[in-house]
Amino acid sequence: MSQNRILLSSPHMGGNEKKYVKEAFKTNWIAPVGNNVNMFEKQIMEFTGTKAACAVSSGTGAIHLALDLLGVGKDDIVFCSSLTFVASANPILYLGARPVFIDSELDTWNMSPEILEQALEFYQTHERLPKAVIVVNLYGQSAQMDRIVEICNRYGVPIIEDAAESLGAVYKGRMSGTFGKFGVYSFNGNKIITTSGGGMIISDEEIMIKKALKKATQSKETAAHYQHENVGYNYRLSNICAGIGRGQMEVLEERIRQKRAIFEQYVYGLGDVDGLGFMPEANDSFHTRWLSALTIDRTKLGATAGEMIEHLAENNIEARPVWKPLHMQPLFRGFDYFCEGQDNSRYLFENGICLPSDTKMTVEEISRVIRLMRERIHADKILA
């Protein structure tokens, strides 16, 4: 345990973040308004090719705003990927709506278009189509959004694309987050770029983003006094945090290259091991490899994903399980879940592992992770 701790994915500053934060202090624009906020939104719009963006305090807040803008309310139905972090679905509960969870496919680890269509057909038969579908793009890879968009358009259901983990990913020539009526990004501390905490809601519908901005700033009406006609939220991103975001956007493409290089080193060092299955990169897509994820076949290797995580932890290395599916969470007990045959979300959770993907890791540190994994697998084979 004497060696330096290797982290899963920690903040990595580029250098110019301090300059933009100092600018906020120098001009005394430290509230949730100012040049940094405006410029950060502009950077996101230019990078993704979208027409409008609103910087907010978290990706969760952005999903909440998107659902609210779509008129989701008490007892409405909202479909959501099951294999995701709880933040994707919590806002459904904020509004009193009911989540319905959709299984993943193994080609992308994201929402299965086939299962989505089955669920839509079922709910249409019962005359209760969802008010929205939240599609989550896991670990830096887009779902099969062309198929999902076609299916949802056929049923007249809008899409919220939760691209919290996939800023910079590309699917069939389009940026992740730009396929739905709304796209959502997160800038939490462990994401590929960070503002310490923050998020963004984007759309090609500029009027909708203007509405999002109004709701994010307590739904204030245009008046000399404080006039409020609708419920609002305190979700605007601070000008200081946005300054960090401006600096981070300048190194985003470098971070993506680094993340992909880390993944390639893992493949080089572990790709010959029968029983390890790396998260695939889907056809016509560009995976950022925000986290390097893979599955462990316990029958072939004699070790489980949990045992490997524990082994790495004993050696001061942080690895994590794949997300526990939401349909398995006590919070969502009793809500519908659609899958067919093998429960892919459960399979990925029970057998998946996210390896350290910190862009500050050295080649030697990645090699240490690889060596320890091979030692654990070899030891289990000897014991068997």
C-alpha positions in Angstrom: 0.0 0.0 0.0 3.1 2.3 0.0 2.8 3.1 -3.7 0.8 6.2 -4.9 -2.9 5.7 -5.1 -4.2 5.2 -8.7 -7.6 6.9 -9.1 -10.5 5.9 -11.3 -11.0 9.4 -12.9 -10.0 12.6 -11.2 -10.1 16.3 -12.3 -7.2 17.2 -14.6 -6.7 20.9 -15.1 -5.2 22.3 -18.3 -3.7 25.6 -16.9 -6.0 28.3 -18.3 -8.8 27.6 -15.8 -7.1 29.9 -13.3 -7.0 32.7 -15.8 -10.7 32.6 -16.4 -11.5 32.3 -12.7 -9.3 35.3 -11.9 -11.2 37.2 -14.6 -14.4 36.5 -12.8 -12.9 37.9 -9.5 -11.3 40.8 -11.2 -14.6 41.9 -12.8 -16.6 41.0 -9.7 -18.8 38.7 -11.8 -18.9 35.8 -9.3 -22.7 35.2 -9.4 -24.4 32.8 -11.8 -24.1 35.3 -14.7 -21.2 36.8 -16.6 -18.8 36.4 -19.5 -17.5 33.0 -18.4 -21.0 31.5 -18.5 -21.7 33.0 -21.9 -18.4 31.9 -23.4 -18.7 28.4 -21.9 -22.1 28.0 -23.5 -20.7 29.2 -26.8 -17.8 26.7 -26.6 -20.3 23.8 -26.1 -22.5 25.0 -29.0 -19.5 25.3 -31.3 -18.1 22.0 -30.3 -21.3 20.0 -30.6 -22.8 22.0 -33.5 -26.0 22.7 -31.5 -27.9 26.0 -31.7 -28.6 26.8 -28.0 -27.2 25.9 -24.6 -27.9 26.8 -21.0 -25.2 26.1 -18.3 -26.7 24.8 -15.1 -25.4 23.6 -11.7 -25.6 19.9 -12.5 -26.5 17.3 -15.1 -29.3 16.2 -12.8 -30.7 19.7 -12.9 -30.5 19.7 -16.7 -32.6 16.5 -16.9 -35.1 18.0 -14.4 -35.5 21.1 -16.6 -35.9 19.0 -19.7 -38.6 16.9 -18.2 -40.4 20.0 -16.8 -40.2 21.7 -20.2 -41.8 18.6 -21.8 -44.7 19.0 -19.4 -44.0 15.8 -17.4 -46.1 15.7 -14.2 -47.8 13.5 -11.6 -48.4 9.9 -12.7 -47.0 10.5 -16.2 -44.8 7.7 -17.7 -41.2 8.3 -18.6 -39.0 5.6 -20.1 -35.3 5.5 -19.0 -32.3 3.3 -19.5 -31.9 0.9 -16.6 -28.1 0.6 -16.7 -27.2 4.1 -15.5 -26.5 6.2 -12.4 -29.5 7.1 -10.3 -29.3 10.8 -11.4 -30.7 9.8 -14.8 -34.1 8.8 -13.2 -34.3 10.8 -9.9 -35.8 13.9 -11.7 -38.7 11.7 -12.9 -39.6 11.2 -9.3 -39.1 14.9 -8.5 -42.1 15.6 -10.8 -44.3 12.8 -9.4 -44.0 10.8 -12.6 -43.4 7.0 -13.0 -40.2 5.6 -14.5 -40.3 2.6 -16.8 -36.9 1.0 -17.3 -35.5 -0.4 -20.6 -32.7 -3.0 -20.8 -29.4 -2.5 -22.6 -28.0 -4.2 -25.7 -24.5 -5.8 -25.6 -23.3 -4.1 -28.8 -23.2 -0.7 -27.1 -24.1 -1.4 -23.4 -26.8 1.3 -24.0 -30.6 1.2 -24.4 -31.8 -1.6 -26.7 -33.8 -0.2 -29.7 -35.7 -3.5 -29.9 -36.7 -3.5 -26.3 -37.6 0.2 -26.5 -40.0 -0.6 -29.4 -41.6 -3.5 -27.5 -42.2 -1.2 -24.5 -43.7 1.5 -26.6 -46.0 -0.9 -28.4 -47.1 -2.3 -25.0 -47.9 1.1 -23.6 -49.6 2.3 -26.7 -51.9 -0.8 -26.5 -52.7 0.4 -23.0 -53.2 4.0 -24.2 -50.5 5.4 -21.9 -47.5 6.4 -24.1 -44.6 8.0 -22.2 -44.2 11.7 -22.1 -40.4 11.3 -22.7 -37.7 8.7 -23.2 -34.4 9.3 -21.4 -31.6 7.6 -23.4 -28.3 7.3 -21.5 -24.9 7.1 -23.3 -22.6 5.1 -21.0 -18.9 5.5 -20.3 -18.2 7.6 -23.4 -20.3 5.8 -26.1 -23.5 6.8 -27.9 -26.5 4.6 -28.0 -27.8 3.6 -31.5 -29.5 6.9 -31.7 -30.6 6.7 -35.4 -32.7 3.7 -34.6 -34.0 5.1 -31.3 -34.9 8.4 -32.9 -36.8 6.7 -35.7 -38.8 4.5 -33.2 -39.6 7.4 -30.9 -40.7 9.6 -33.8 -43.0 6.9 -35.0 -44.7 6.9 -31.6 -44.5 10.7 -31.2 -42.4 10.6 -28.0 -39.6 13.1 -27.4 -36.1 12.1 -26.4 -33.9 13.5 -23.7 -30.4 12.3 -24.5 -28.4 11.9 -21.2 -24.9 12.4 -22.6 -23.5 13.1 -19.1 -20.7 10.6 -19.7 -20.2 11.0 -23.4 -19.2 14.6 -24.3 -17.1 14.3 -27.4 -18.4 10.9 -28.5 -19.7 10.7 -32.1 -22.3 8.5 -33.7 -22.7 8.4 -37.5 -21.1 11.8 -37.9 -23.1 13.6 -35.1 -22.0 14.5 -31.6 -23.5 12.6 -28.7 -26.2 14.7 -27.1 -27.5 16.3 -30.3 -30.0 13.6 -31.4 -32.8 14.3 -28.9 -35.1 17.2 -28.3 -32.8 17.9 -25.5 -29.2 16.9 -24.7 -27.7 16.9 -21.3 -24.0 17.0 -20.2 -22.4 16.7 -16.8 -19.2 18.4 -15.6 -19.0 16.6 -12.3 -15.5 16.1 -10.8 -14.9 12.7 -12.4 -16.2 13.5 -15.9 -13.9 13.9 -18.9 -13.9 17.6 -18.2 -15.2 19.3 -15.1 -16.4 22.6 -13.6 -16.1 21.0 -10.1 -19.9 20.5 -10.4 -22.1 21.6 -13.2 -24.1 20.6 -16.3 -25.5 21.8 -19.6 -28.8 21.5 -21.4 -28.7 21.9 -25.1 -31.2 21.9 -28.0 -31.6 23.1 -31.6 -34.9 24.7 -30.4 -33.7 28.1 -29.2 -37.0 29.0 -27.7 -36.9 25.9 -25.5 -33.5 26.8 -24.1 -34.7 30.3 -23.4 -37.5 28.7 -21.4 -34.9 26.5 -19.7 -32.9 29.6 -18.7 -36.0 31.2 -17.3 -36.8 28.2 -15.2 -33.2 27.8 -14.1 -33.3 31.3 -12.7 -36.5 31.0 -10.5 -38.9 31.7 -13.4 -38.6 35.5 -12.9 -41.0 37.5 -15.1 -39.9 40.8 -16.8 -40.8 43.3 -14.2 -39.1 45.9 -11.9 -40.3 43.9 -8.9 -40.0 40.2 -8.3 -42.9 38.7 -10.3 -43.4 34.9 -10.5 -46.1 33.1 -12.4 -44.6 29.6 -12.7 -42.4 27.3 -10.6 -38.7 27.9 -11.1 -35.4 26.5 -9.9 -32.1 27.8 -8.7 -30.1 25.9 -11.3 -27.8 28.4 -13.0 -24.1 27.7 -13.2 -21.8 30.1 -11.3 -19.5 32.4 -13.4 -16.6 31.0 -11.4 -17.3 27.4 -12.2 -17.9 28.4 -15.8 -14.4 29.8 -15.9 -13.1 26.4 -15.0 -15.2 25.0 -17.8 -13.8 27.4 -20.3 -10.3 26.2 -19.6 -11.4 22.6 -19.6 -12.9 22.9 -23.1 -9.5 24.0 -24.4 -8.1 20.6 -23.4 -11.1 18.4 -24.1 -9.8 16.9 -27.3 -6.5 16.2 -25.6 -8.3 14.4 -22.8 -10.2 12.3 -25.3 -6.9 11.2 -26.9 -5.5 10.4 -23.5 -8.6 8.4 -22.5 -8.4 6.3 -25.7 -4.7 5.8 -25.3 -5.3 4.4 -21.8 -7.9 2.0 -23.1 -5.5 0.9 -25.9 -2.8 0.1 -23.3 -5.3 -2.1 -21.4 -6.2 -3.9 -24.6 -2.5 -4.4 -25.4 -1.8 -5.7 -22.0 -4.9 -7.8 -21.4 -6.4 -8.5 -24.9 -4.9 -12.0 -25.0 -6.7 -13.1 -21.9 -9.6 -15.4 -22.8 -12.5 -14.4 -20.5 -12.0 -10.6 -20.5 -14.4 -8.8 -22.8 -13.8 -5.1 -23.4 -16.7 -2.7 -23.9 -17.1 -2.6 -27.7 -17.0 0.4 -29.9 -20.1 0.3 -32.0 -20.0 0.6 -35.8 -20.0 4.1 -37.2 -19.2 5.5 -33.7 -16.4 7.2 -31.9 -16.1 6.1 -28.2 -14.2 8.6 -25.9 -13.4 5.8 -23.4 -14.2 8.1 -20.5 -13.9 4.9 -18.5 -12.2 1.8 -19.7 -14.8 -0.9 -19.0 -14.8 -4.7 -19.5 -16.5 -7.8 -18.3 -14.9 -10.8 -16.5 -16.0 -14.3 -17.2 -15.8 -16.0 -13.9 -16.2 -19.5 -15.4 -13.1 -19.0 -17.5 -11.0 -17.0 -15.1 -12.1 -18.2 -11.7 -12.4 -14.7 -10.5 -15.4 -12.3 -10.3 -15.5 -8.6 -11.1 -16.0 -7.9 -7.4 -13.0 -10.0 -6.4 -10.8 -8.2 -9.0 -12.0 -4.8 -7.7 -11.1 -5.9 -4.2 -7.7 -7.2 -5.3 -6.9 -3.8 -6.9 -8.2 -1.9 -3.8 -5.8 -3.9 -1.6 -3.0 -2.5 -3.8 -4.2 1.1 -3.6 -5.9 1.1 -6.9 -9.5 2.4 -7.4 -11.7 0.4 -9.8 -15.5 0.4 -9.8 -18.3 -2.0 -10.7 -20.5 -1.2 -13.7 -23.6 0.8 -12.6 -26.1 -1.2 -10.7 -29.2 -1.2 -12.9 -32.0 1.0 -11.6 -34.6 -1.8 -11.9 -32.6 -3.6 -9.2 -32.5 -0.6 -6.9 -34.8 -0.5 -3.8 -35.8 3.0 -4.7 -37.5 1.8 -7.9 -39.0 -1.4 -6.6 -42.4 -2.0 -8.3 -41.8 0.0 -11.4 -41.9 -1.7 -14.8 -38.8 -3.1 -16.5 -38.6 -4.4 -20.1 -36.0 -6.9 -21.2 -36.0 -10.0 -23.3 -34.2 -13.3 -22.6 -31.0 -12.5 -20.8 -31.2 -9.5 -18.6 -28.2 -7.6 -20.1 -28.2 -4.8 -17.6 -27.9 -7.3 -14.7 -25.3 -9.3 -16.6 -23.1 -6.2 -17.2 -23.5 -5.1 -13.6 -22.6 -8.6 -12.2 -19.6 -9.1 -14.5 -18.4 -5.6 -15.4 -15.6 -3.6 -14.0 -14.4 0.0 -14.7 -10.6 0.2 -14.6 -8.6 3.3 -13.6 -8.9 5.8 -16.5 -7.3 8.8 -14.9 -5.6 11.0 -17.5 -2.8 11.8 -15.1 -1.8 8.2 -14.8 1.7 7.2 -16.1 2.4 4.4 -18.5 4.0 2.6 -15.5 0.9 3.0 -13.4 -1.3 1.5 -16.1 1.2 -1.4 -16.4 0.9 -2.0 -12.7 -2.9 -2.3 -13.0 -2.4 -4.8 -15.8 0.3 -6.8 -13.9 -1.9 -7.1 -10.8 -4.9 -8.2 -12.8 -2.9 -10.9 -14.6 -1.5 -12.0 -11.2 -5.0 -12.4 -9.8 -6.2 -14.3 -12.7 -3.1 -16.6 -12.8 -3.4 -17.2 -9.0 -7.0 -18.3 -9.4 -6.1 -20.6 -12.3 -3.4 -22.3 -10.1 -5.9 -22.6 -7.2 -8.5 -24.2 -9.6 
